[in-house]
């Protein structure tokens, strides 16, 4: 059988993505013995069941990761963002979380998060484009958030919906992305997927590197190679291929995050440097944020 090939696929079948993510998740579980995973989804809904905002995240290994926070522009400034964060933090404390982390941008909600007790531990300059900054914030310990009493006249409420539909998730993420695009104005450098796969002649997916390009930056979210193919240089080949794809799109930099039980030595060999660290995330391990000029 011939060696598997690395292919780029902008719109891969769902099963391909799931293979990479499942393989990486299985590796993490075996390394940490942490199996608990809780989705964090709280929504603002009006009396007509319309979604006016929401917070998305997850809980793993004693930490809550806030991935998206969005409130419809018609309802901003009314306290919903604070109430959403308060609900998420209360739930995280109930699940035994010791801390939380998130990322935001200079045109987004850093002042809000700092008022809620989050502190910057790392940042990226000129992300996603020149003149903008990306901040990585953490809160430890979690102390709860006093959202205050609401004096709004509307009857909208915060509801927990841990198994929200894909349409609801897409609505919140699209709201975040639309706000970002309006703030930074990147009509020719929009967010785009960057997916590379290691596939053999039978069509089996044996590895991959998943990520996205946005502005001047490549972000690599997942890298995995099947155990049967490890030690043959395929992880390096995948990283080289995804970096070349990003460079063709005009990206000048790349960042990623990895853990002490993952591939930091590999990334350092490829030229990545640590720019931020979360200790004891998950419990007993370290979380590294790394970057590289392409």
Residue, then its C-alpha position, 0 to 999 in steps of 0.5 A: x500500500x502506498x503512503x497516505x497523502x496530505x490533502x486540503x479540503x475546505x469543506x470536508x465531510x463531517x466524519x473527517x472532522x469528527x475523526x480528527x477531533x475524536x482521535x485527539x480527544x481519546x489521546x487527551x483522555x488517556x493522558x489525563x484520565x479526565x473524562x468529565x465534560x459539560x457543555x455550558x450554554x445559557x441563552x437570553x430568550x424573550x416571551x416568543x422564544x427568540x434568542x437575544x443573546x447567549x454564552x457558549x463554553x464547556x467545562x473540562x478538568x476543573x476549568x470553564x472555557x468561555x468560547x463565545x459571548x454575544x448579545x443582540x445589538x438592540x439589547x446591549x447595555x442592559x446587563x444581559x452580558x453580565x447576567x449570562x456570565x454570572x449564570x455560567x460561573x454559578x454553574x461552573x462552581x456547582x461543577x467544582x471548577x477552580x477557574x475559567x479562561x477566555x479570549x477577547x479582542x481590543x474591539x470587544x469586551x475586555x473591560x467587561x471581563x475585567x470588571x468581572x474579575x478576569x485578568x490578562x495573562x497573554x496577548x497577541x499584537x496585530x491580531x487579526x490585523x494591524x492595530x488590533x489586539x487579542x487578549x487571553x484572560x483567566x479568573x482564579x479562583x471563581x468567586x461568583x458574579x453579582x449581576x444585580x437586580x434587573x429593572x428592565x421592563x421586558x420579560x426576557x430571561x436567562x435560560x440554561x440550554x445545554x443541548x442547544x440546536x446547531x442553529x442556535x449555536x450558529x446564531x451566537x457565533x455568527x453574531x460574534x463574527x459579524x460584530x468583529x468584521x464590522x469592527x475591524x473591516x476585513x472584506x478581503x481577509x475574512x475568516x476561512x477554514x484551513x483543513x488538511x487531512x492525511x488520507x490513504x488510498x482506501x479513503x481512510x483518514x489517518x491524521x489531520x491539522x484543523x484550523x482557520x485563517x483570519x486577517x494576518x493570522x493562522x490558528x491551528x485548533x487540532x493536530x492528530x495522527x493515528x498511532x499506526x502512523x506516528x514517528x514517520x514525520x506526518x505531524x511535521x508534514x501536516x503543520x508545514x502544509x497548513x502553514x503554506x496554505x496560510x501563507x498563500x492566503x497572506x497570513x504572516x503569523x500563526x498561533x496555537x495552544x497545546x498541553x504538557x501531555x501533547x506536542x509542545x516539543x514538536x511545535x518548538x522544533x518547528x519554531x513556535x514560542x510560548x507567549x502565555x501559560x495557564x498552570x494547573x489547567x487541567x488539574x495537574x497539567x499546564x496549558x501553553x499558548x504558542x506563536x510563530x512568524x510564518 
